[in-house]
Every structure is written in C-alpha cells, then in structure tokens.
Amino acid sequence: MVAFTKNIYTLLRLQTMREIPETDWKKLRSLKTRALNDACARILDAVGQIVHKKDGREHAVYLELWKLLKKEDDLIAYMFDDFKRSTAFYKLAAWKRHGLVSESDLALFTEETQAVIRLFNQNAD
C-alpha cells in the first residue's frame, strides 16, 4: 500500500511538474555526451560481431547490418533527438532503461526526478 500511495503522489506531482528542475537539467546535459558515446560504442561492438562472422555470407551480413543500424538509429533518435527540458524526463528514463546511466548517476538528481524516472520505467516494463 505504501508503494501504491507513493506512486499516486508521484503521478500527482508530475502533473504539476511539467519540466525537469533546472539543477537536474544541468546534470542531464553534462551526462549526454557520455551516454551517447556509450550507446554508439555498444552499436559498434554489435556491428563488429556481425561483420566478424561473415564467412561467405556477405549479402546476408549486409542485410543483418542494415536491419541492426535501422533499429539502433531509431533508438538513438528516440533517446537523443529533440533534447530539451520539456523532454528531459523521457530522455533520462530511456537512458536508464537502456543501461546508459547507472544508479549512482541517477542518485545525482533530485528525489523527485528519481521518483519520476523510476515510475516511468516501472510502467514501461
């Protein structure tokens, strides 16, 4: 019951809190380059694994690469395009959901922002 009450409180606060607090926005902006580089490094690792196993299947590997890059490009766009305060909660939640920010990174943000991110990701599962 306590968790449910806390979630309701967070949802009510979210309705009044349209944008991430300024201090959290500054922290989020400082994490963006690292998060983007980490996401790209994962993609490049996946590309390397695909290319490494080509062995006479060049066309199949090419198609696999194209499919991977299309999927990952859509995810990169979702997580990093339209980066502004009004979308910051969504971006941070996506970064957390995809392992681009750790619990220690999340702990840098205000308790309200942490609660919103946890709630977003709880409902995303």
Backbone as XML, in Angstrom:
<?xml version="1.0"?>
<chain id="A" units="angstrom">
  <residue number="1" name="MET">
    <atom name="N" x="0.825" y="-1.194" z="0.000"/>
    <atom name="CA" x="0.000" y="0.000" z="0.000"/>
    <atom name="C" x="0.870" y="1.258" z="0.000"/>
  </residue>
  <residue number="2" name="VAL">
    <atom name="N" x="2.003" y="1.204" z="0.691"/>
    <atom name="CA" x="2.890" y="2.362" z="0.748"/>
    <atom name="C" x="3.430" y="2.693" z="-0.645"/>
  </residue>
  <residue number="3" name="ALA">
    <atom name="N" x="3.844" y="1.649" z="-1.395"/>
    <atom name="CA" x="4.365" y="1.877" z="-2.755"/>
    <atom name="C" x="3.289" y="2.465" z="-3.655"/>
  </residue>
  <residue number="4" name="PHE">
    <atom name="N" x="2.078" y="1.959" z="-3.541"/>
    <atom name="CA" x="0.970" y="2.474" z="-4.344"/>
    <atom name="C" x="0.717" y="3.944" z="-4.026"/>
  </residue>
  <residue number="5" name="THR">
    <atom name="N" x="0.681" y="4.289" z="-2.745"/>
    <atom name="CA" x="0.460" y="5.675" z="-2.329"/>
    <atom name="C" x="1.579" y="6.573" z="-2.841"/>
  </residue>
  <residue number="6" name="LYS">
    <atom name="N" x="2.807" y="6.071" z="-2.780"/>
    <atom name="CA" x="3.958" y="6.835" z="-3.262"/>
    <atom name="C" x="3.840" y="7.066" z="-4.770"/>
  </residue>
  <residue number="7" name="ASN">
    <atom name="N" x="3.401" y="6.047" z="-5.523"/>
    <atom name="CA" x="3.233" y="6.186" z="-6.968"/>
    <atom name="C" x="2.146" y="7.199" z="-7.313"/>
  </residue>
  <residue number="8" name="ILE">
    <atom name="N" x="1.059" y="7.180" z="-6.568"/>
    <atom name="CA" x="-0.018" y="8.150" z="-6.785"/>
    <atom name="C" x="0.502" y="9.560" z="-6.520"/>
  </residue>
  <residue number="9" name="TYR">
    <atom name="N" x="1.230" y="9.720" z="-5.428"/>
    <atom name="CA" x="1.800" y="11.032" z="-5.098"/>
    <atom name="C" x="2.722" y="11.500" z="-6.224"/>
  </residue>
  <residue number="10" name="THR">
    <atom name="N" x="3.558" y="10.595" z="-6.719"/>
    <atom name="CA" x="4.484" y="10.952" z="-7.789"/>
    <atom name="C" x="3.730" y="11.361" z="-9.045"/>
  </residue>
  <residue number="11" name="LEU">
    <atom name="N" x="2.681" y="10.627" z="-9.396"/>
    <atom name="CA" x="1.874" y="10.984" z="-10.565"/>
    <atom name="C" x="1.229" y="12.356" z="-10.397"/>
  </residue>
  <residue number="12" name="LEU">
    <atom name="N" x="0.734" y="12.644" z="-9.210"/>
    <atom name="CA" x="0.126" y="13.956" z="-8.963"/>
    <atom name="C" x="1.167" y="15.068" z="-9.067"/>
  </residue>
  <residue number="13" name="ARG">
    <atom name="N" x="2.363" y="14.821" z="-8.531"/>
    <atom name="CA" x="3.439" y="15.812" z="-8.632"/>
    <atom name="C" x="3.836" y="16.012" z="-10.088"/>
  </residue>
  <residue number="14" name="LEU">
    <atom name="N" x="3.878" y="14.927" z="-10.845"/>
    <atom name="CA" x="4.271" y="15.003" z="-12.250"/>
    <atom name="C" x="3.302" y="15.861" z="-13.043"/>
  </residue>
  <residue number="15" name="GLN">
    <atom name="N" x="2.029" y="15.813" z="-12.698"/>
    <atom name="CA" x="1.047" y="16.626" z="-13.396"/>
    <atom name="C" x="1.321" y="18.110" z="-13.203"/>
  </residue>
  <residue number="16" name="THR">
    <atom name="N" x="1.855" y="18.487" z="-12.055"/>
    <atom name="CA" x="2.160" y="19.898" z="-11.814"/>
    <atom name="C" x="3.580" y="20.247" z="-12.237"/>
  </residue>
  <residue number="17" name="MET">
    <atom name="N" x="4.458" y="19.254" z="-12.337"/>
    <atom name="CA" x="5.853" y="19.484" z="-12.684"/>
    <atom name="C" x="6.033" y="19.139" z="-14.160"/>
  </residue>
  <residue number="18" name="ARG">
    <atom name="N" x="5.912" y="20.103" z="-15.029"/>
    <atom name="CA" x="5.956" y="19.873" z="-16.477"/>
    <atom name="C" x="7.382" y="19.689" z="-17.002"/>
  </residue>
  <residue number="19" name="GLU">
    <atom name="N" x="8.336" y="20.327" z="-16.353"/>
    <atom name="CA" x="9.720" y="20.249" z="-16.811"/>
    <atom name="C" x="10.615" y="19.824" z="-15.662"/>
  </residue>
  <residue number="20" name="ILE">
    <atom name="N" x="11.728" y="19.248" z="-16.039"/>
    <atom name="CA" x="12.728" y="18.831" z="-15.071"/>
    <atom name="C" x="13.281" y="20.078" z="-14.362"/>
  </residue>
  <residue number="21" name="PRO">
    <atom name="N" x="13.569" y="19.994" z="-13.067"/>
    <atom name="CA" x="14.155" y="21.156" z="-12.383"/>
    <atom name="C" x="15.473" y="21.592" z="-13.038"/>
  </residue>
  <residue number="22" name="GLU">
    <atom name="N" x="15.767" y="22.868" z="-12.958"/>
    <atom name="CA" x="16.954" y="23.439" z="-13.604"/>
    <atom name="C" x="18.238" y="22.719" z="-13.191"/>
  </residue>
  <residue number="23" name="THR">
    <atom name="N" x="18.392" y="22.425" z="-11.904"/>
    <atom name="CA" x="19.620" y="21.756" z="-11.450"/>
    <atom name="C" x="19.747" y="20.372" z="-12.081"/>
  </residue>
  <residue number="24" name="ASP">
    <atom name="N" x="18.637" y="19.669" z="-12.211"/>
    <atom name="CA" x="18.671" y="18.346" z="-12.833"/>
    <atom name="C" x="18.904" y="18.449" z="-14.338"/>
  </residue>
  <residue number="25" name="TRP">
    <atom name="N" x="18.373" y="19.474" z="-14.953"/>
    <atom name="CA" x="18.588" y="19.701" z="-16.384"/>
    <atom name="C" x="20.079" y="19.884" z="-16.667"/>
  </residue>
  <residue number="26" name="LYS">
    <atom name="N" x="20.752" y="20.647" z="-15.820"/>
    <atom name="CA" x="22.197" y="20.857" z="-15.992"/>
    <atom name="C" x="22.960" y="19.539" z="-15.842"/>
  </residue>
  <residue number="27" name="LYS">
    <atom name="N" x="22.569" y="18.725" z="-14.871"/>
    <atom name="CA" x="23.224" y="17.425" z="-14.677"/>
    <atom name="C" x="22.981" y="16.516" z="-15.885"/>
  </residue>
  <residue number="28" name="LEU">
    <atom name="N" x="21.753" y="16.518" z="-16.364"/>
    <atom name="CA" x="21.414" y="15.682" z="-17.516"/>
    <atom name="C" x="22.232" y="16.087" z="-18.742"/>
  </residue>
  <residue number="29" name="ARG">
    <atom name="N" x="22.336" y="17.385" z="-18.975"/>
    <atom name="CA" x="23.123" y="17.863" z="-20.120"/>
    <atom name="C" x="24.577" y="17.430" z="-20.009"/>
  </residue>
  <residue number="30" name="SER">
    <atom name="N" x="25.107" y="17.400" z="-18.778"/>
    <atom name="CA" x="26.505" y="17.006" z="-18.601"/>
    <atom name="C" x="26.712" y="15.505" z="-18.841"/>
  </residue>
  <residue number="31" name="LEU">
    <atom name="N" x="25.648" y="14.707" z="-18.749"/>
    <atom name="CA" x="25.742" y="13.266" z="-18.988"/>
    <atom name="C" x="25.502" y="12.882" z="-20.454"/>
  </residue>
  <residue number="32" name="LYS">
    <atom name="N" x="24.982" y="13.794" z="-21.236"/>
    <atom name="CA" x="24.536" y="13.465" z="-22.593"/>
    <atom name="C" x="25.652" y="12.907" z="-23.473"/>
  </residue>
  <residue number="33" name="THR">
    <atom name="N" x="26.802" y="13.537" z="-23.516"/>
    <atom name="CA" x="27.888" y="13.096" z="-24.391"/>
    <atom name="C" x="28.337" y="11.691" z="-24.025"/>
  </residue>
  <residue number="34" name="ARG">
    <atom name="N" x="28.499" y="11.439" z="-22.728"/>
    <atom name="CA" x="28.918" y="10.101" z="-22.294"/>
    <atom name="C" x="27.861" y="9.058" z="-22.659"/>
  </residue>
  <residue number="35" name="ALA">
    <atom name="N" x="26.598" y="9.381" z="-22.423"/>
    <atom name="CA" x="25.524" y="8.432" z="-22.723"/>
    <atom name="C" x="25.471" y="8.129" z="-24.225"/>
  </residue>
  <residue number="36" name="LEU">
    <atom name="N" x="25.591" y="9.159" z="-25.051"/>
    <atom name="CA" x="25.576" y="8.970" z="-26.500"/>
    <atom name="C" x="26.766" y="8.145" z="-26.961"/>
  </residue>
  <residue number="37" name="ASN">
    <atom name="N" x="27.950" y="8.445" z="-26.431"/>
    <atom name="CA" x="29.140" y="7.673" z="-26.798"/>
    <atom name="C" x="29.016" y="6.214" z="-26.369"/>
  </residue>
  <residue number="38" name="ASP">
    <atom name="N" x="28.463" y="5.968" z="-25.174"/>
    <atom name="CA" x="28.275" y="4.590" z="-24.701"/>
    <atom name="C" x="27.279" y="3.844" z="-25.590"/>
  </residue>
  <residue number="39" name="ALA">
    <atom name="N" x="26.202" y="4.505" z="-25.971"/>
    <atom name="CA" x="25.208" y="3.877" z="-26.846"/>
    <atom name="C" x="25.836" y="3.536" z="-28.198"/>
  </residue>
  <residue number="40" name="CYS">
    <atom name="N" x="26.609" y="4.465" z="-28.745"/>
    <atom name="CA" x="27.263" y="4.232" z="-30.034"/>
    <atom name="C" x="28.313" y="3.130" z="-29.935"/>
  </residue>
  <residue number="41" name="ALA">
    <atom name="N" x="29.036" y="3.074" z="-28.822"/>
    <atom name="CA" x="30.042" y="2.018" z="-28.633"/>
    <atom name="C" x="29.382" y="0.643" z="-28.621"/>
  </residue>
  <residue number="42" name="ARG">
    <atom name="N" x="28.229" y="0.532" z="-27.992"/>
    <atom name="CA" x="27.506" y="-0.746" z="-27.992"/>
    <atom name="C" x="27.095" y="-1.147" z="-29.404"/>
  </residue>
  <residue number="43" name="ILE">
    <atom name="N" x="26.630" y="-0.175" z="-30.151"/>
    <atom name="CA" x="26.219" y="-0.450" z="-31.533"/>
    <atom name="C" x="27.426" y="-0.895" z="-32.357"/>
  </residue>
  <residue number="44" name="LEU">
    <atom name="N" x="28.537" y="-0.193" z="-32.222"/>
    <atom name="CA" x="29.735" y="-0.553" z="-32.970"/>
    <atom name="C" x="30.249" y="-1.932" z="-32.577"/>
  </residue>
  <residue number="45" name="ASP">
    <atom name="N" x="30.132" y="-2.300" z="-31.304"/>
    <atom name="CA" x="30.508" y="-3.647" z="-30.877"/>
    <atom name="C" x="29.630" y="-4.696" z="-31.561"/>
  </residue>
  <residue number="46" name="ALA">
    <atom name="N" x="28.325" y="-4.410" z="-31.623"/>
    <atom name="CA" x="27.399" y="-5.335" z="-32.287"/>
    <atom name="C" x="27.726" y="-5.445" z="-33.777"/>
  </residue>
  <residue number="47" name="VAL">
    <atom name="N" x="28.073" y="-4.323" z="-34.404"/>
    <atom name="CA" x="28.470" y="-4.330" z="-35.816"/>
    <atom name="C" x="29.709" y="-5.202" z="-35.992"/>
  </residue>
  <residue number="48" name="GLY">
    <atom name="N" x="30.674" y="-5.032" z="-35.119"/>
    <atom name="CA" x="31.899" y="-5.833" z="-35.201"/>
    <atom name="C" x="31.632" y="-7.317" z="-35.085"/>
  </residue>
  <residue number="49" name="GLN">
    <atom name="N" x="30.730" y="-7.699" z="-34.202"/>
    <atom name="CA" x="30.387" y="-9.114" z="-34.048"/>
    <atom name="C" x="29.711" y="-9.662" z="-35.303"/>
  </residue>
  <residue number="50" name="ILE">
    <atom name="N" x="28.860" y="-8.866" z="-35.903"/>
    <atom name="CA" x="28.174" y="-9.304" z="-37.128"/>
    <atom name="C" x="29.171" y="-9.449" z="-38.274"/>
  </residue>
  <residue number="51" name="VAL">
    <atom name="N" x="30.019" y="-8.456" z="-38.455"/>
    <atom name="CA" x="30.983" y="-8.464" z="-39.558"/>
    <atom name="C" x="31.986" y="-9.606" z="-39.380"/>
  </residue>
  <residue number="52" name="HIS">
    <atom name="N" x="32.354" y="-9.881" z="-38.165"/>
    <atom name="CA" x="33.333" y="-10.928" z="-37.883"/>
    <atom name="C" x="32.864" y="-12.303" z="-38.348"/>
  </residue>
  <residue number="53" name="LYS">
    <atom name="N" x="31.569" y="-12.529" z="-38.388"/>
    <atom name="CA" x="31.045" y="-13.856" z="-38.747"/>
    <atom name="C" x="30.552" y="-13.947" z="-40.195"/>
  </residue>
  <residue number="54" name="LYS">
    <atom name="N" x="31.089" y="-13.111" z="-41.089"/>
    <atom name="CA" x="30.562" y="-13.079" z="-42.471"/>
    <atom name="C" x="30.854" y="-14.343" z="-43.263"/>
  </residue>
  <residue number="55" name="ASP">
    <atom name="N" x="32.052" y="-14.858" z="-43.240"/>
    <atom name="CA" x="32.448" y="-16.116" z="-43.874"/>
    <atom name="C" x="31.597" y="-16.553" z="-45.067"/>
  </residue>
  <residue number="56" name="GLY">
    <atom name="N" x="31.687" y="-15.819" z="-46.154"/>
    <atom name="CA" x="30.986" y="-16.199" z="-47.369"/>
    <atom name="C" x="29.503" y="-15.851" z="-47.393"/>
  </residue>
  <residue number="57" name="ARG">
    <atom name="N" x="29.051" y="-15.138" z="-46.404"/>
    <atom name="CA" x="27.640" y="-14.742" z="-46.342"/>
    <atom name="C" x="27.536" y="-13.218" z="-46.417"/>
  </residue>
  <residue number="58" name="GLU">
    <atom name="N" x="28.311" y="-12.605" z="-47.247"/>
    <atom name="CA" x="28.405" y="-11.159" z="-47.275"/>
    <atom name="C" x="27.051" y="-10.467" z="-47.432"/>
  </residue>
  <residue number="59" name="HIS">
    <atom name="N" x="26.230" y="-10.956" z="-48.343"/>
    <atom name="CA" x="24.939" y="-10.306" z="-48.548"/>
    <atom name="C" x="24.048" y="-10.463" z="-47.320"/>
  </residue>
  <residue number="60" name="ALA">
    <atom name="N" x="24.019" y="-11.632" z="-46.733"/>
    <atom name="CA" x="23.217" y="-11.858" z="-45.521"/>
    <atom name="C" x="23.712" y="-10.972" z="-44.381"/>
  </residue>
  <residue number="61" name="VAL">
    <atom name="N" x="25.034" y="-10.844" z="-44.280"/>
    <atom name="CA" x="25.613" y="-9.989" z="-43.231"/>
    <atom name="C" x="25.263" y="-8.531" z="-43.495"/>
  </residue>
  <residue number="62" name="TYR">
    <atom name="N" x="25.341" y="-8.129" z="-44.754"/>
    <atom name="CA" x="24.958" y="-6.764" z="-45.113"/>
    <atom name="C" x="23.511" y="-6.494" z="-44.690"/>
  </residue>
  <residue number="63" name="LEU">
    <atom name="N" x="22.609" y="-7.401" z="-44.994"/>
    <atom name="CA" x="21.201" y="-7.222" z="-44.622"/>
    <atom name="C" x="21.019" y="-7.190" z="-43.102"/>
  </residue>
  <residue number="64" name="GLU">
    <atom name="N" x="21.772" y="-8.015" z="-42.410"/>
    <atom name="CA" x="21.723" y="-8.026" z="-40.945"/>
    <atom name="C" x="22.220" y="-6.693" z="-40.375"/>
  </residue>
  <residue number="65" name="LEU">
    <atom name="N" x="23.302" y="-6.189" z="-40.962"/>
    <atom name="CA" x="23.829" y="-4.886" z="-40.537"/>
    <atom name="C" x="22.817" y="-3.772" z="-40.793"/>
  </residue>
  <residue number="66" name="TRP">
    <atom name="N" x="22.225" y="-3.781" z="-41.967"/>
    <atom name="CA" x="21.248" y="-2.753" z="-42.312"/>
    <atom name="C" x="20.088" y="-2.771" z="-41.319"/>
  </residue>
  <residue number="67" name="LYS">
    <atom name="N" x="19.590" y="-3.946" z="-41.005"/>
    <atom name="CA" x="18.477" y="-4.096" z="-40.068"/>
    <atom name="C" x="18.874" y="-3.597" z="-38.666"/>
  </residue>
  <residue number="68" name="LEU">
    <atom name="N" x="20.069" y="-3.981" z="-38.223"/>
    <atom name="CA" x="20.562" y="-3.541" z="-36.914"/>
    <atom name="C" x="20.693" y="-2.023" z="-36.866"/>
  </residue>
  <residue number="69" name="LEU">
    <atom name="N" x="21.324" y="-1.445" z="-37.885"/>
    <atom name="CA" x="21.550" y="0.002" z="-37.887"/>
    <atom name="C" x="20.240" y="0.777" z="-37.967"/>
  </residue>
  <residue number="70" name="LYS">
    <atom name="N" x="19.271" y="0.280" z="-38.697"/>
    <atom name="CA" x="17.959" y="0.931" z="-38.762"/>
    <atom name="C" x="17.310" y="0.933" z="-37.378"/>
  </residue>
  <residue number="71" name="LYS">
    <atom name="N" x="17.312" y="-0.231" z="-36.735"/>
    <atom name="CA" x="16.717" y="-0.357" z="-35.402"/>
    <atom name="C" x="17.440" y="0.545" z="-34.394"/>
  </residue>
  <residue number="72" name="GLU">
    <atom name="N" x="18.758" y="0.487" z="-34.401"/>
    <atom name="CA" x="19.537" y="1.262" z="-33.434"/>
    <atom name="C" x="19.466" y="2.758" z="-33.727"/>
  </residue>
  <residue number="73" name="ASP">
    <atom name="N" x="19.384" y="3.129" z="-35.000"/>
    <atom name="CA" x="19.245" y="4.536" z="-35.345"/>
    <atom name="C" x="17.930" y="5.101" z="-34.802"/>
  </residue>
  <residue number="74" name="ASP">
    <atom name="N" x="16.876" y="4.313" z="-34.905"/>
    <atom name="CA" x="15.591" y="4.744" z="-34.344"/>
    <atom name="C" x="15.690" y="4.930" z="-32.833"/>
  </residue>
  <residue number="75" name="LEU">
    <atom name="N" x="16.399" y="4.020" z="-32.162"/>
    <atom name="CA" x="16.570" y="4.123" z="-30.716"/>
    <atom name="C" x="17.428" y="5.332" z="-30.344"/>
  </residue>
  <residue number="76" name="ILE">
    <atom name="N" x="18.502" y="5.549" z="-31.068"/>
    <atom name="CA" x="19.361" y="6.725" z="-30.818"/>
    <atom name="C" x="18.545" y="8.006" z="-31.004"/>
  </residue>
  <residue number="77" name="ALA">
    <atom name="N" x="17.759" y="8.059" z="-32.050"/>
    <atom name="CA" x="16.926" y="9.242" z="-32.289"/>
    <atom name="C" x="15.952" y="9.450" z="-31.140"/>
  </residue>
  <residue number="78" name="TYR">
    <atom name="N" x="15.305" y="8.388" z="-30.691"/>
    <atom name="CA" x="14.358" y="8.481" z="-29.583"/>
    <atom name="C" x="15.041" y="8.993" z="-28.313"/>
  </residue>
  <residue number="79" name="MET">
    <atom name="N" x="16.256" y="8.507" z="-28.055"/>
    <atom name="CA" x="16.931" y="8.856" z="-26.798"/>
    <atom name="C" x="17.659" y="10.195" z="-26.837"/>
  </residue>
  <residue number="80" name="PHE">
    <atom name="N" x="18.035" y="10.682" z="-28.033"/>
    <atom name="CA" x="18.889" y="11.868" z="-28.058"/>
    <atom name="C" x="18.367" y="13.033" z="-28.899"/>
  </residue>
  <residue number="81" name="ASP">
    <atom name="N" x="17.493" y="12.794" z="-29.852"/>
    <atom name="CA" x="16.945" y="13.902" z="-30.638"/>
    <atom name="C" x="15.920" y="14.672" z="-29.809"/>
  </residue>
  <residue number="82" name="ASP">
    <atom name="N" x="15.653" y="15.911" z="-30.196"/>
    <atom name="CA" x="14.668" y="16.745" z="-29.506"/>
    <atom name="C" x="14.994" y="16.869" z="-28.028"/>
  </residue>
  <residue number="83" name="PHE">
    <atom name="N" x="16.278" y="17.088" z="-27.738"/>
    <atom name="CA" x="16.790" y="17.149" z="-26.375"/>
    <atom name="C" x="16.539" y="18.546" z="-25.806"/>
  </residue>
  <residue number="84" name="LYS">
    <atom name="N" x="15.523" y="18.658" z="-24.974"/>
    <atom name="CA" x="15.183" y="19.930" z="-24.334"/>
    <atom name="C" x="14.535" y="19.643" z="-22.989"/>
  </residue>
  <residue number="85" name="ARG">
    <atom name="N" x="14.382" y="20.668" z="-22.195"/>
    <atom name="CA" x="13.866" y="20.471" z="-20.830"/>
    <atom name="C" x="12.512" y="19.788" z="-20.807"/>
  </residue>
  <residue number="86" name="SER">
    <atom name="N" x="11.655" y="20.095" z="-21.755"/>
    <atom name="CA" x="10.318" y="19.509" z="-21.739"/>
    <atom name="C" x="10.322" y="18.011" z="-22.066"/>
  </residue>
  <residue number="87" name="THR">
    <atom name="N" x="11.420" y="17.501" z="-22.630"/>
    <atom name="CA" x="11.506" y="16.064" z="-22.928"/>
    <atom name="C" x="12.523" y="15.351" z="-22.029"/>
  </residue>
  <residue number="88" name="ALA">
    <atom name="N" x="13.097" y="16.075" z="-21.096"/>
    <atom name="CA" x="14.210" y="15.551" z="-20.294"/>
    <atom name="C" x="13.840" y="14.319" z="-19.478"/>
  </residue>
  <residue number="89" name="PHE">
    <atom name="N" x="12.653" y="14.293" z="-18.875"/>
    <atom name="CA" x="12.254" y="13.112" z="-18.103"/>
    <atom name="C" x="12.253" y="11.868" z="-18.993"/>
  </residue>
  <residue number="90" name="TYR">
    <atom name="N" x="11.709" y="12.007" z="-20.189"/>
    <atom name="CA" x="11.626" y="10.877" z="-21.113"/>
    <atom name="C" x="13.008" y="10.406" z="-21.540"/>
  </residue>
  <residue number="91" name="LYS">
    <atom name="N" x="13.902" y="11.362" z="-21.797"/>
    <atom name="CA" x="15.255" y="11.012" z="-22.211"/>
    <atom name="C" x="15.983" y="10.287" z="-21.092"/>
  </residue>
  <residue number="92" name="LEU">
    <atom name="N" x="15.928" y="10.834" z="-19.882"/>
    <atom name="CA" x="16.618" y="10.210" z="-18.749"/>
    <atom name="C" x="16.045" y="8.822" z="-18.462"/>
  </residue>
  <residue number="93" name="ALA">
    <atom name="N" x="14.746" y="8.674" z="-18.528"/>
    <atom name="CA" x="14.126" y="7.363" z="-18.302"/>
    <atom name="C" x="14.603" y="6.357" z="-19.354"/>
  </residue>
  <residue number="94" name="ALA">
    <atom name="N" x="14.690" y="6.791" z="-20.603"/>
    <atom name="CA" x="15.160" y="5.895" z="-21.671"/>
    <atom name="C" x="16.623" y="5.522" z="-21.453"/>
  </residue>
  <residue number="95" name="TRP">
    <atom name="N" x="17.437" y="6.497" z="-21.070"/>
    <atom name="CA" x="18.851" y="6.203" z="-20.806"/>
    <atom name="C" x="18.985" y="5.174" z="-19.687"/>
  </residue>
  <residue number="96" name="LYS">
    <atom name="N" x="18.197" y="5.340" z="-18.644"/>
    <atom name="CA" x="18.235" y="4.408" z="-17.513"/>
    <atom name="C" x="17.762" y="3.026" z="-17.956"/>
  </residue>
  <residue number="97" name="ARG">
    <atom name="N" x="16.663" y="2.980" z="-18.678"/>
    <atom name="CA" x="16.093" y="1.713" z="-19.142"/>
    <atom name="C" x="17.076" y="0.947" z="-20.035"/>
  </residue>
  <residue number="98" name="HIS">
    <atom name="N" x="17.887" y="1.673" z="-20.798"/>
    <atom name="CA" x="18.828" y="1.038" z="-21.719"/>
    <atom name="C" x="20.246" y="0.952" z="-21.155"/>
  </residue>
  <residue number="99" name="GLY">
    <atom name="N" x="20.389" y="1.193" z="-19.865"/>
    <atom name="CA" x="21.672" y="0.997" z="-19.196"/>
    <atom name="C" x="22.726" y="2.047" z="-19.480"/>
  </residue>
  <residue number="100" name="LEU">
    <atom name="N" x="22.308" y="3.222" z="-19.917"/>
    <atom name="CA" x="23.278" y="4.277" z="-20.220"/>
    <atom name="C" x="23.575" y="5.175" z="-19.016"/>
  </residue>
  <residue number="101" name="VAL">
    <atom name="N" x="22.739" y="5.114" z="-18.006"/>
    <atom name="CA" x="23.026" y="5.773" z="-16.725"/>
    <atom name="C" x="22.845" y="4.729" z="-15.631"/>
  </residue>
  <residue number="102" name="SER">
    <atom name="N" x="23.705" y="4.817" z="-14.633"/>
    <atom name="CA" x="23.693" y="3.861" z="-13.529"/>
    <atom name="C" x="22.845" y="4.396" z="-12.372"/>
  </residue>
  <residue number="103" name="GLU">
    <atom name="N" x="22.692" y="3.579" z="-11.374"/>
    <atom name="CA" x="22.005" y="4.026" z="-10.154"/>
    <atom name="C" x="22.777" y="5.175" z="-9.500"/>
  </residue>
  <residue number="104" name="SER">
    <atom name="N" x="24.098" y="5.110" z="-9.550"/>
    <atom name="CA" x="24.888" y="6.199" z="-8.964"/>
    <atom name="C" x="24.724" y="7.493" z="-9.763"/>
  </residue>
  <residue number="105" name="ASP">
    <atom name="N" x="24.569" y="7.389" z="-11.075"/>
    <atom name="CA" x="24.268" y="8.570" z="-11.890"/>
    <atom name="C" x="22.901" y="9.123" z="-11.504"/>
  </residue>
  <residue number="106" name="LEU">
    <atom name="N" x="21.928" y="8.245" z="-11.391"/>
    <atom name="CA" x="20.567" y="8.670" z="-11.058"/>
    <atom name="C" x="20.519" y="9.334" z="-9.689"/>
  </residue>
  <residue number="107" name="ALA">
    <atom name="N" x="21.380" y="8.888" z="-8.780"/>
    <atom name="CA" x="21.414" y="9.455" z="-7.428"/>
    <atom name="C" x="21.858" y="10.924" z="-7.419"/>
  </residue>
  <residue number="108" name="LEU">
    <atom name="N" x="22.436" y="11.407" z="-8.504"/>
    <atom name="CA" x="22.845" y="12.808" z="-8.600"/>
    <atom name="C" x="21.651" y="13.753" z="-8.742"/>
  </residue>
  <residue number="109" name="PHE">
    <atom name="N" x="20.517" y="13.204" z="-9.156"/>
    <atom name="CA" x="19.324" y="14.005" z="-9.415"/>
    <atom name="C" x="18.480" y="14.136" z="-8.157"/>
  </residue>
  <residue number="110" name="THR">
    <atom name="N" x="17.575" y="15.104" z="-8.172"/>
    <atom name="CA" x="16.692" y="15.303" z="-7.024"/>
    <atom name="C" x="15.829" y="14.065" z="-6.808"/>
  </residue>
  <residue number="111" name="GLU">
    <atom name="N" x="15.339" y="13.922" z="-5.598"/>
    <atom name="CA" x="14.478" y="12.777" z="-5.279"/>
    <atom name="C" x="13.235" y="12.759" z="-6.156"/>
  </residue>
  <residue number="112" name="GLU">
    <atom name="N" x="12.695" y="13.922" z="-6.449"/>
    <atom name="CA" x="11.506" y="13.992" z="-7.311"/>
    <atom name="C" x="11.804" y="13.447" z="-8.705"/>
  </residue>
  <residue number="113" name="THR">
    <atom name="N" x="12.904" y="13.866" z="-9.265"/>
    <atom name="CA" x="13.274" y="13.389" z="-10.596"/>
    <atom name="C" x="13.540" y="11.890" z="-10.566"/>
  </residue>
  <residue number="114" name="GLN">
    <atom name="N" x="14.230" y="11.408" z="-9.555"/>
    <atom name="CA" x="14.478" y="9.968" z="-9.426"/>
    <atom name="C" x="13.159" y="9.196" z="-9.370"/>
  </residue>
  <residue number="115" name="ALA">
    <atom name="N" x="12.208" y="9.710" z="-8.605"/>
    <atom name="CA" x="10.911" y="9.039" z="-8.475"/>
    <atom name="C" x="10.173" y="9.008" z="-9.815"/>
  </residue>
  <residue number="116" name="VAL">
    <atom name="N" x="10.225" y="10.104" z="-10.547"/>
    <atom name="CA" x="9.563" y="10.155" z="-11.852"/>
    <atom name="C" x="10.193" y="9.142" z="-12.802"/>
  </residue>
  <residue number="117" name="ILE">
    <atom name="N" x="11.512" y="9.067" z="-12.822"/>
    <atom name="CA" x="12.218" y="8.144" z="-13.712"/>
    <atom name="C" x="11.884" y="6.701" z="-13.349"/>
  </residue>
  <residue number="118" name="ARG">
    <atom name="N" x="11.873" y="6.401" z="-12.076"/>
    <atom name="CA" x="11.538" y="5.030" z="-11.648"/>
    <atom name="C" x="10.100" y="4.678" z="-12.026"/>
  </residue>
  <residue number="119" name="LEU">
    <atom name="N" x="9.213" y="5.637" z="-11.864"/>
    <atom name="CA" x="7.813" y="5.406" z="-12.210"/>
    <atom name="C" x="7.651" y="5.190" z="-13.721"/>
  </residue>
  <residue number="120" name="PHE">
    <atom name="N" x="8.297" y="6.037" z="-14.517"/>
    <atom name="CA" x="8.253" y="5.859" z="-15.977"/>
    <atom name="C" x="8.727" y="4.467" z="-16.360"/>
  </residue>
  <residue number="121" name="ASN">
    <atom name="N" x="9.856" y="4.054" z="-15.794"/>
    <atom name="CA" x="10.439" y="2.775" z="-16.177"/>
    <atom name="C" x="9.667" y="1.598" z="-15.601"/>
  </residue>
  <residue number="122" name="GLN">
    <atom name="N" x="9.049" y="1.779" z="-14.471"/>
    <atom name="CA" x="8.203" y="0.729" z="-13.896"/>
    <atom name="C" x="7.028" y="0.464" z="-14.816"/>
  </residue>
  <residue number="123" name="ASN">
    <atom name="N" x="6.442" y="1.530" z="-15.348"/>
    <atom name="CA" x="5.290" y="1.400" z="-16.233"/>
    <atom name="C" x="5.684" y="0.961" z="-17.631"/>
  </residue>
  <residue number="124" name="ALA">
    <atom name="N" x="6.971" y="1.088" z="-17.982"/>
    <atom name="CA" x="7.442" y="0.690" z="-19.321"/>
    <atom name="C" x="7.638" y="-0.811" z="-19.424"/>
  </residue>
  <residue number="125" name="ASP">
    <atom name="N" x="7.800" y="-1.464" z="-18.295"/>
    <atom name="CA" x="8.044" y="-2.929" z="-18.305"/>
    <atom name="C" x="6.804" y="-3.721" z="-18.603"/>
  </residue>
</chain>
